[in-house]
Amino acid sequence: MHYLIDDLHCKLDLRDNLGRTPMHRAVIKDKYATVQLLIEKGASLSIQDDIGETVLHWAIFF
């Protein structure tokens, strides 16, 4: 992740075909270190996916 963010400058809030960001995926997959890194790098916590769920909603589910 450090390489993708710091060296390749990948967009933190880029959405996939379900409207989910890397933060959504990290929360759903229980990747706590990745969640922490994305927060430190400024990833949004308020973006809604295609069904209207934010990262915080997914954190409650998982």
N, C-alpha and C positions, 0 to 999 in steps of 0.2 A: 504494500500500500504506500509506503513512504516513496518508493521509486515512482509509482504512478502519479502521486500527488506532487511531490517535490521536483522530480526530474522531467517527467512528461507533461506536467501541468494539466492533468485530466480534470475536467469539470466535476466538482463535488456534488452538484445537484442535477446531473444529467439523468434523465428518466428513461426507463426501459419500456417495453411494450405494454406493461401493466401500470405505467405511470409511477413506478417505484424508483427511488434514488438508491445510491449505494448505502445510505444510512438506513433506509427501510430494510434492505437485504441483510445488513449487518445485524440489525435488531432481530429480525426473523430467524437468523441462523445462530443467534447467541454468541456473536463475535465481539465480546466486550472490549478487547484491546482495539479493534477496528472502530467501534463506536466512539471510544475515547479519542482516538486519533482524528476521526472525522469532526468531532465536536471542537477539538483544539484547532483544527484547520479552518473552521468556520462553516461547516455544512449546516444547512437549514434543518430545523426540527419541526417546522410548521407546514411543509409541503404535503399536500394531500395526494394520495394515489388515485387511480381511476374509480375506486369505489368509495372515495372520500375519507380514507383512513390516513392519519398522520403517523409519524414514527412513534409518538407517545401512545397512540391507540394500539399499535402492534406490540409495543413493550408490555402492555397490560395483558394482551392475548398470550404472549409467550413468556 
